[in-house]
Amino acid sequence: MLVLRCVFFFVLCVSDRGSAQEHVDLKSSKCSRNGDYIINTQGTADIGNTNGRCSCYQFYYGDNCECNDRSCNYFNNSLCGGPAHGTCVCGTCSCNPRYTGESCGCTTNTDTCISSDGSICNNHGYCECGRCSCYEGSRYQGPLCEDCKDCNNWCTKLKACVQCKIFRTGELSAEGCDNCSDRYDIYPVDTVPEYSLCVFKDLDDNCIFYFGYLISDQHNEISVPVQSTKDCPTPLTRRMKIFLGLINEE
């Protein structure tokens, strides 16, 4: 009888050790180390039926305690940028429609990237988080990618072509003027955009003319919008000439 008790006690000890080992393993794997695995055992020592569930620690939830709505990235000292930007769902920021990024810190609005001609970053970059990021390797820089680092001499290069193509003035021959069309896209506009503005005086009529240029880094094309009207000096009337003593009054 004593032997049977010892054997029975030994079986119970083995069973308890097995349960304890199972408790450790399940806590580590099933509960993601964020909770305890609770085991319910029913039956006899030699015939067991074991089941259980995760009991999650504070702020954790899910079948395996894998989720926490307080573990997301912060923006402006707020979880996911605050309710206006997004919410934390199971450790990942779920951004509102107007925001993006791991912490919902980037706006999708591109208004601050629009240049004077209506393009995004003067077509020399892309809008990211409300700011222009100029294309890598581009010659352009600045808040709206409007400044060309090595384009200072383009105004002089384009001057003669602008004069002959738009105003039919200047030093180029007819053949030279035709060659301009092969190299540049020159066209008239009412007002020249502010980027890369060039200003010259046309010696043929002493009028001031304006044009700009836009160099496409991706396609190696040069667009040249030219203001169709010049700023010309107002002709002096006869009375003004008499007043200035340029002619004698009859």
Residue pairs with C-beta under 8 A, 6 or more apart in sequence:
8 45
11 45
11 46
12 45
15 45
15 48
19 39
19 41
19 50
22 39
22 50
23 37
23 39
26 37
26 39
26 52
27 33
27 35
27 36
27 37
30 37
30 54
30 64
31 37
31 54
31 55
31 56
31 64
31 65
32 64
32 65
32 66
34 56
34 57
34 60
34 65
34 66
34 68
35 54
35 55
35 56
35 57
35 60
35 65
36 54
36 55
37 52
37 53
37 54
37 55
38 52
38 53
38 54
38 55
39 50
39 51
39 52
40 50
40 51
40 52
41 48
41 49
41 50
42 48
42 49
43 49
54 63
54 64
54 65
56 62
56 65
57 65
59 68
59 69
59 70
60 66
60 67
60 68
61 67
61 68
62 90
66 90
67 90
67 91
68 90
68 91
69 87
69 88
69 89
69 90
69 91
70 79
70 88
71 88
71 91
72 79
72 80
72 88
72 91
72 92
72 93
72 103
73 80
73 93
73 102
73 103
74 80
74 103
75 81
75 82
75 85
75 101
75 103
75 104
75 105
76 82
76 105
78 85
79 88
80 86
80 87
80 88
80 93
80 94
80 95
80 103
80 104
81 93
81 99
81 103
81 104
81 105
84 96
85 95
85 96
85 99
85 104
85 105
86 93
86 94
86 95
86 96
86 99
86 104
87 93
87 94
88 94
93 101
93 102
93 103
93 104
95 101
95 104
96 104
97 108
98 107
98 108
98 109
99 105
99 106
99 107
99 108
100 106
100 108
101 129
105 129
106 128
106 129
106 130
107 129
107 130
109 130
110 120
110 127
110 130
112 127
112 130
112 131
113 120
113 121
113 127
113 130
113 131
113 132
113 144
114 120
115 121
115 122
115 144
115 146
115 193
115 195
116 193
116 194
116 195
117 193
117 195
120 126
120 127
120 132
121 127
121 132
121 133
121 134
121 144
121 145
122 140
122 144
122 145
122 146
122 195
122 214
123 214
123 216
124 134
124 135
124 138
124 140
124 145
124 146
124 217
125 132
125 133
125 134
125 135
125 138
125 140
125 145
126 132
126 133
126 135
127 133
131 143
132 142
132 143
132 144
132 145
134 140
134 141
134 142
134 145
135 145
135 217
135 218
137 217
138 145
138 217
139 148
139 149
139 150
139 151
139 215
139 217
140 146
140 147
140 148
140 149
140 217
141 147
141 149
146 194
146 195
146 196
148 154
148 196
148 215
151 196
151 213
151 215
154 196
154 198
154 213
154 215
154 222
155 196
155 198
155 200
155 213
158 184
158 186
158 198
158 211
158 213
158 222
158 224
159 170
159 198
159 200
160 170
160 171
160 172
160 176
160 180
161 172
161 177
161 180
161 183
161 184
161 186
161 224
162 186
162 209
162 211
162 224
162 226
163 169
163 170
163 171
163 172
163 202
163 209
164 170
164 172
164 176
164 177
164 180
165 177
165 180
165 181
165 186
165 226
166 186
166 188
166 209
166 211
166 226
166 228
167 202
167 209
167 230
169 202
169 204
169 205
170 202
170 204
172 180
180 186
183 222
184 222
184 223
184 224
185 221
185 222
185 223
185 224
186 224
186 226
187 223
187 224
187 225
187 226
188 225
188 226
188 227
188 228
189 225
189 226
189 227
189 228
190 227
190 228
191 227
192 210
192 211
192 212
192 225
192 226
192 227
193 212
193 214
193 225
194 212
195 212
195 214
196 212
196 213
196 214
197 210
197 211
197 212
198 210
198 211
198 212
198 213
199 208
199 209
199 210
200 208
200 209
201 207
201 208
201 209
202 208
202 209
202 230
205 230
205 232
206 232
206 233
207 230
207 231
207 232
207 233
208 230
208 231
208 232
209 226
209 227
209 230
209 231
210 226
210 227
211 224
211 225
211 226
211 227
212 224
212 225
213 222
213 223
213 224
214 222
214 223
214 224
214 225
215 221
215 222
216 222
216 223
236 244
236 246
238 247
241 247
242 248
242 249
